[in-house]
């Protein structure tokens, strides 16, 4: 079943990680294993690019370089540190803004008091020269107040720009935390959050949803034959086909490795089947060309499994049925769409991949 396939695939990633640790003569820290496992699986494009660049330059990865790359791309605290940094900047910006507003409010209050007093004092000044001197003083006070307001206005505009920039930084961090860098689809974390929300919405509204699970056929063989960069190109091709055949409300994610998941709110089984067929056809219609050589690598195909929400479903149960339908498609010859209604009883996967 799906668990057996995951076992085989992840064992290969693990074996590859160990081989990289040995090849670079690195200490077998848990962080070392995590970094090279992620590199082998191809989940983090930025990490893979940085490792490839380092190896190209010096021929190997040192322990210090490995730890630096881990901190930059994989450390659990890296997003938290960036959030703390942005939060501190926001706090400082707000504090400075509050101080400026307080000073301006005090100046405006003083000016208002001076005007009130001037109204009474002018009445008692009979000497024209003294009156002129006093009016000149008031004019200067008014000019100072206008200048102060203009300075405050300038500070407000500058603060607005800073806060908008910090807001963009927060959005970028949020996007990074929920997005797969290679395909720009949502990541596994986003999928797990979304499937629970969609189930809750289905319970409240009484309207169900469909779930598509897709897997690239023979991807490991393709990846091993042509290399990770070409494998990345295949993943992007499938992601593009997914994006072009779903609606705005649909939630497309890179579920793992070469597997994608698509949540289709308020979609029937038959409608979901049509969407699955459209994605499958779109992928198969593209001929893949190796960018570095121009070599035609033929066509890529995917298998698709579909399940729909049923009463009492959990995220795990509906994913499990969609996965079973996916392996039903694999067993039937690949490059096919199968739904939960196509499942034989009992079903076996017969060692396909």
C-alpha positions, 0 to 999 in steps of 0.5 A: 500500500501507500505506506510500503511505497513511502517506506521504500522511497524514504529508505533510498533518500536515507541511504543517499544521505548517508553516502553524502556524509561519508563522501564529504567525511562529515560527522554524522550529526542528526543535522547532517542527516537531515540536511543530506536527506533533504538534498537527496529528496530535492524538497528545498531548491534553495538548499540544493542550489547552495550545496551544488554551488559550494561543491562546484567551488571547492569540491566538497562540503566542510563541517562548518559549511554544512552547519551554516547551510543547515542554519540558513535553510533548515533550522527550526528557529530560522523563521522564528528569528526572522519574525522576531527581527521584523517584530522588533523593527515594527515595535521600534517604528511604532514607538518612534511614531508615538513619540512624534505624535506626543510631541506634536500634540503637546506643541499643538496644545501650547499653540492653542493656549497661546492663541486663546491668551493672545485674543484677550491680550490684544484687546488691552494693547493700545500702543500700535508699536506694541501691538505690531510686536505682539502680532509679529510674535504670533506670526512667528509662533504660527510659522513654527506650528506649521513647520512642526506639522509639516515635519510630523506629516513627513515623519508619518509618510516615512513611517508608513513606508517603513511599516509597509515594507515590514508588512511585505517582509512578514508576508514573505515569511508567511509565504515561505513557511507555507510554500514549496520553493521549487514548484511554488505550490503550497507545501505539506504543512499548508495541506495539513492545515487546509484539509482540517479546515475544509473538513470543518467547513463541510461539516458546517455547510453540509457540502463536501469536497474532493481530494486528488492525489497525483504521483509522477510515474517512474519518477525515481528512474527518470531522476536517476537517469537524467539528474536532479536538475531535470527532475526539478524541471519535471516537477515544475511541469506537473505543477504548472499543469495543476495550476492551469486546470484548477479554480481559484478556490482549489488548494494545490500542494506538493504533498511530498517528493513527486506526489501532489495533492489538490483539495477541490471544495464543493466538487463532486466525484465526477467533476473531480474526475474531469479535473484529474483527466485534464491535468493528466492530459496536460502533463502527457501532452508536453514533450520534455527537453533537457535544457543543457543539451537540447535532448528530447527526453520524451513525455512524462505521465502521472497517475491520479487517485480521487476520493470525496468527503464522507461523513466522519472522515478525518484528514488521514482517512480521506487521504488514505482512500485517495492514495488507494485510488492512486495505486489502483491507477498504478496497478492498472498500468499508470497514466490513468485516473481512478477514484475510490469507486474503482477500488477492488476489494481487497486491493493490493499494490503489487510493488509498483512505484 
